[in-house]
Amino acid sequence: AAEAAFRRYHLNQWVEDLSRWISLRRWDAGTPDRLAWKRFPDELKGRECYLTFDSTQSFDMAAMCLRFPPAAKGERTKFIWHFWLPSETIERRAMAERTPFQQWVDEGALTSIPGGVFELDYAVKTALEACSKYRVTKIGWDAWNALEFYNQLVKAGRPEDLFVRMRFGTQSLGQGTREFERKVFGGEMDHGGNPIAR
């Protein structure tokens, strides 16, 4: 935060944010290869992982994260992310937020969903594919906003004890967030350079 404030107010440089949780320099150090996110889906096939899904019921971005614990001593925890955004919102949001949504679509980091609102079917399909491709041992879901996600996966044959009900808030995620931060700063994670997670 101090560096961003200095650059903005003393060097007249535009910076993204004055109070970033984890600096880009620290985050970027979290992967030896910034294009590994493209390889991880195939490289991690058959591996144990935990899946979480953050839904939306409107025009916002929805996200799914697969976390792969180390399979050998010295290996870092690895991640695969999936992001969805309604196609009709991309151009407007890109201009308003000065964010390269279309570039992310072109790179394969963001899935553009036809229309103006998020369609849950895309996330359900991706979760079922993940369950076939990897050894998904837990699925975290937001009880407030993703009940239908849970219902559809159970209906598709996923066992109920696979699911962990989560609330996406400070009280419920505080401890996990601190642990995530500790592992980022400790060099224990490899995010693969996913441009949206950045």
C-alpha positions in Angstrom: 0.0 0.0 0.0 2.8 2.4 0.8 4.5 1.8 -2.6 1.2 2.4 -4.4 0.6 5.6 -2.5 4.1 6.8 -3.3 3.8 6.0 -7.0 0.4 7.7 -7.2 1.0 10.9 -5.2 4.7 11.5 -5.7 5.5 10.0 -9.2 2.0 10.7 -10.7 1.7 7.1 -11.9 -1.7 5.5 -12.1 -1.8 2.3 -10.0 -4.5 -0.3 -9.6 -5.3 0.1 -6.0 -3.8 1.8 -2.9 -4.6 -1.1 -0.6 -4.1 -4.4 -2.3 -4.4 -7.4 0.0 -1.4 -9.3 -1.6 1.0 -7.3 -3.7 1.3 -8.3 -7.4 5.0 -8.8 -6.9 4.4 -11.3 -4.1 1.5 -13.0 -6.0 3.5 -13.3 -9.2 6.3 -15.0 -7.2 3.8 -17.7 -6.5 4.4 -19.6 -9.7 7.6 -20.7 -11.5 5.7 -20.6 -14.8 3.0 -18.0 -15.5 1.5 -20.1 -18.3 1.2 -23.2 -16.1 -2.5 -22.6 -15.6 -3.0 -23.7 -19.2 -1.3 -27.1 -18.5 -2.6 -27.8 -15.1 -5.9 -29.3 -16.2 -4.1 -32.1 -18.0 -1.1 -32.4 -15.7 -3.2 -32.8 -12.6 -5.5 -35.5 -14.1 -6.4 -38.2 -11.5 -5.1 -36.1 -8.6 -7.0 -35.5 -5.3 -8.6 -32.0 -5.1 -11.1 -29.9 -3.3 -13.7 -28.0 -5.4 -15.4 -24.8 -4.4 -18.0 -22.7 -6.3 -19.0 -19.1 -5.9 -22.2 -18.5 -7.8 -24.0 -15.4 -8.9 -27.7 -15.0 -9.8 -27.3 -12.2 -12.2 -24.8 -10.5 -14.5 -21.7 -10.8 -12.2 -18.8 -13.2 -12.6 -19.1 -16.8 -11.2 -16.0 -18.7 -10.2 -15.0 -22.3 -9.4 -11.7 -23.2 -7.9 -10.0 -26.6 -7.6 -7.3 -26.9 -5.0 -4.8 -29.8 -5.3 -2.8 -30.5 -2.2 0.9 -31.6 -2.6 1.3 -35.2 -3.8 5.0 -35.3 -2.8 7.3 -33.6 -0.3 8.3 -30.2 -1.5 5.5 -29.8 -4.0 3.4 -26.7 -3.8 -0.4 -26.7 -3.6 -1.8 -26.1 -7.1 -4.9 -24.5 -8.4 -7.2 -24.6 -11.4 -9.8 -21.9 -11.8 -12.9 -21.6 -14.0 -14.6 -18.2 -14.4 -17.9 -17.3 -16.3 -19.3 -14.0 -17.3 -22.4 -13.3 -19.5 -21.3 -12.2 -22.9 -23.7 -9.1 -23.1 -21.9 -7.6 -20.0 -18.3 -8.1 -21.2 -17.8 -5.0 -23.4 -19.6 -2.6 -20.9 -17.8 -4.0 -17.9 -14.4 -3.9 -19.7 -14.8 -0.2 -20.4 -16.2 0.7 -17.0 -13.8 -1.4 -14.9 -10.8 -1.1 -17.3 -10.4 -4.8 -17.1 -9.4 -7.0 -20.1 -12.3 -9.4 -20.0 -12.3 -10.0 -23.8 -8.6 -10.8 -23.7 -9.2 -13.3 -20.9 -11.9 -14.9 -23.1 -9.5 -15.1 -26.0 -6.8 -16.7 -23.8 -9.3 -19.3 -22.5 -9.2 -18.0 -18.9 -12.8 -16.7 -18.9 -15.9 -18.5 -20.4 -18.3 -16.1 -22.1 -21.9 -17.3 -21.5 -24.4 -16.3 -24.2 -26.9 -13.7 -23.0 -27.0 -11.2 -20.1 -27.2 -13.4 -17.0 -25.3 -16.3 -15.6 -26.6 -19.8 -16.4 -25.9 -22.4 -13.7 -25.7 -25.2 -16.2 -22.2 -24.2 -17.2 -20.9 -24.6 -13.7 -22.7 -27.9 -13.1 -21.3 -29.3 -16.3 -17.7 -28.2 -15.3 -18.1 -29.6 -11.8 -19.3 -33.0 -13.1 -16.4 -33.0 -15.6 -14.0 -32.2 -12.7 -15.4 -35.1 -10.7 -14.7 -37.5 -13.6 -11.2 -36.1 -14.3 -9.9 -35.6 -10.8 -10.5 -37.3 -7.4 -12.7 -34.6 -5.9 -12.9 -35.3 -2.2 -14.9 -32.3 -1.1 -17.2 -29.7 -2.7 -17.7 -26.4 -1.0 -20.8 -24.5 -1.9 -22.4 -21.3 -0.8 -25.6 -22.2 1.0 -27.0 -18.7 0.4 -26.5 -18.5 -3.4 -25.8 -22.0 -4.8 -28.5 -24.3 -3.5 -29.5 -25.3 -7.0 -25.8 -26.1 -7.8 -25.8 -28.6 -4.8 -29.2 -30.0 -5.8 -28.2 -30.6 -9.4 -24.9 -32.3 -8.5 -26.7 -34.6 -6.0 -29.3 -35.4 -8.6 -26.5 -36.3 -11.0 -25.2 -38.9 -8.5 -22.6 -37.0 -6.4 -22.9 -38.3 -2.8 -24.3 -35.8 -0.2 -21.3 -36.4 2.2 -19.1 -34.9 -0.5 -20.5 -31.4 0.1 -19.5 -28.8 2.6 -21.9 -26.0 3.2 -20.0 -22.6 3.2 -20.9 -19.0 3.9 -18.8 -16.6 1.9 -18.2 -14.0 4.6 -15.5 -12.6 7.0 -16.6 -14.7 10.0 -16.7 -18.0 8.1 -13.7 -17.5 5.8 -11.4 -15.5 8.1 -9.2 -18.4 9.3 -9.0 -19.9 5.8 -8.0 -16.5 4.4 -5.2 -16.1 6.9 -3.9 -19.6 6.1 -4.1 -18.8 2.4 -2.1 -15.6 2.9 0.5 -17.4 5.0 1.0 -20.0 2.3 1.3 -17.4 -0.4 3.9 -15.5 1.6 5.6 -18.7 2.5 5.9 -19.9 -1.1 3.8 -23.0 -0.6 1.3 -22.3 -3.5 1.5 -22.5 -7.2 -1.4 -20.6 -8.8 -0.1 -21.3 -12.3 -0.2 -17.6 -13.3 -4.0 -17.5 -14.0 -4.6 -13.9 -15.2 -8.0 -13.6 -13.5 -6.9 -14.9 -10.2 -4.1 -12.3 -10.3 
